Amino acid sequence: MQKKNNKRIRLKAKIRAKILGTEDRPRLSVFRSNKFIYAQVIDDTKGKTLAQASDIKIIKGTKTERAKEVGRMIGEVCQKVKIYKVVFDRNGFKYTGRIKTVADEARAGGLKF
C-alpha cells in the first residue's frame, strides 16, 4: 500500500511542476480517499482556496453518485464566485472512475477546462 501511495505522490509532483493555478485560471484539485472525495479551486499565486466541495456530509448513494454530486457542487460554487475557467489537477490519480465523474459534472456545471 505504501508503495502505491509513493508512486501517486511522485506523479503528483510531476504534474504540479507543469500545472499552475493563476488568478485568471485557478487550479481545480481533486483528492480521492477510500471514503470521501474532495474538490477545491486554488489560486497558487496567492496561495488561497477560492472554492471547495466534498461529500463528507452526503450520506446517501454510492461513491460514484457522491462524486457526481461533488462535481455539481463545485461547479455551482465556482459560478457564484465568478470562476468560469480552471486548470484540472487530478492529483496523481488516474483519470477514470470518481475523478472523471467529478470532472464531467464540473464541466456540466459550467466550468471550462
N, C-alpha and C positions, 0 to 999 in steps of 0.2 A: 504494500500500500504506500509506504513512504517513497519508494522508487517512482511510482506513478505520479505522485504529487510533485516530486522534484523535477520530473520531466515537464509537467504543466507550468511550474514556476520558471523554468528555463525558457519555454516557449513564450510565456507572458513577457519576460524581459526582452525577448527578440521582437515581439510585436510592438511593445511600448517604445522601443527605440525608433520605430517608424511612425507611430501614431502620436499626435499631439492635439489636445483639445484647446482651441482658442476661444476668444470671446464671440467671434462670428460663427464658428462651428465647434461647439463643445463636444466632449467625448462621452458617448453612451457606453458605460461599463456594465457588463452583466456578470454576476457571480452566482454559481450554482453550488449549493451544498447538498448533502444527502437528503435533507428535509425540506429546505426552502430555496427560493430563488430571489435574487436582489438585482435591481437595476438602478443606476444613478447617472445623472448627467453632470459632468465635471468640467470646469474651466481650469485647465492646467496652468495657464499663465498667472492666474491669481491664487490658485490652489483652493478654489471654493467649489462646493457641491451646490449646483443650481436647482436640481430636482431629484427626487428619489421615489422609488416604489418597491414594495416587497410583498410576499404572500404570507407573512407571519400571522396576520390577523384573519386571513381567509382560511376557513376551516373545511368547507365542503369541496368536493371534487378531487380528481386525480392530480398528480403533479403537473401533468401537461395542461390540464384545464386551468390550474392555478397560474402556470407560466403565461398562458394566454391572457388571463386577467391582469397580470403584472405588466405585460406589454401594452395592453389597452390603457391601464392607469398611467404609465409613464408617458404615453402619447398625449393623454388629456392634460397632465400636469405641465408638460412642455408647451402645449398650446396656451395655457393660462399665463405662463411667464414669457410668452412670445419667442419660443425657441422652435425653429422650423427645420433647420439643417444640423445634423450631428455627424460625428465620425464614430463608427461602431467598433467597440473593443470587446472581443469575445473572451478576453482574459485568459488565454491559453487553452480554452476548451474547444473541442471540435464544433464546427458549425452544423450541428444536427440536433434533433430532439428538442429539448426545452429551450436551448439557446436560440435555435432557429425560430421557434414559436414566438419567443419574446420579440425577436427582430421583425418578424412578419406582422405581428399585431401592432408594434410601434409604427411601422410603415402605414398600416391601415388607419392608425390614429392620427396621421398627418405628418409624421417625421420623414425627412428625406435623407437617405444615406446610401 
